[in-house]
Amino acid sequence: KMKNKAFEIVRKADVPAGKKIVKSKFAYKIKFDPITNELNERRARFVACGYSQAPGDDFNETTCGTMRGTSVRALFLTACMDDMDIYLGDVIKAFTQAELDKDIYVEIPPQFNMPDQCFKALKSLEGLKQSGHLFQREAYSQLRKMGFKVSEIDPNIWYRGEGDERIIMGLWVDDAIILTKRGRRDLADKCWSEFRKRFNCEDLKVPSKFVGLEISRDRPR
């Protein structure tokens, strides 16, 4: 959040009269390796408490769609039938890369002992009701700039090109599944580098899991 300049510190006395200060907290999580069960990471994530936002004043739209389960399976079926390569892309701290559409002030957690100050959100913080909607809106905009067209069967499946240049992308909030012709890693990397012009992302990788589904391939069969 600091890297993305998601907020600035202001005095509570400077908050506009009548403007509600949204509550916040730290969300803690311990992650273990799914195979060895060894400790991988201890994570503390700063989040806004969306339940304390005022409708109309702090947010309007909140919708954020994901691919249907049948669409996810259809993507993998397409990859099998057309012998396409599958790649997984992840946007780093996705919500804090989206521009905020409202002036929002957030409490600073008591651990910092700054009772007379608060955060003014500059980007869409995790936990805010509109965060997913704002990120998805910007992701769609970037895909259109890249020449992608939205599928008629699912608004979270996008495509461009034909034949050897065909590329299909499915979005699940901040995760993307990319399909290309076998051996065309260069096409996937080019697409992802275009997407990274707007968003800070991890490098593409071959997935072993996606939204709870385990992925394994036996191409010779």
RAWOTA-V891136 format. One record per pair of residues at least 12 apart in sequence whose ideal C-beta (glycine too) atoms are under 6 Angstrom apart, sorted by the first residue. I is the first residue (numbers start at 1). J is the second residue. Records with the same first field share a line. If there is no record, write none. Layout:
# RAWOTA-V891136
I->J, J
This chain:
# RAWOTA-V891136
1->96
4->96, 97, 123
5->122
6->96, 122, 123, 125
7->119, 121, 122
8->120
9->117
10->120
11->117
12->116, 118
15->105
20->54
21->105, 107, 118
22->48, 52, 53, 106
23->49, 52, 107
24->48, 106, 107, 109
26->44, 46
27->45, 47
28->44
29->43
30->42
47->126, 127
48->106, 125, 127, 128
50->127, 128, 129
53->129
58->102, 104
59->129, 130
61->133
62->129, 130, 133
63->133
64->132, 133, 136
65->156
66->172
67->154, 156, 170, 172
68->154
71->154, 157
75->170, 177
79->179
83->182
84->179
85->180, 182
87->178, 188, 204
88->205, 207
89->176, 192, 201, 204
90->175, 202
91->174, 199, 201
92->200
94->135, 174
95->124, 126, 131, 135
96->123
97->199
98->124, 134, 135, 138
100->121, 123, 124
104->121
105->118, 120
106->119, 121
142->198
143->158
146->194
147->160
148->160
156->171
157->170
164->181
167->180, 187, 191
172->211
188->204
192->204
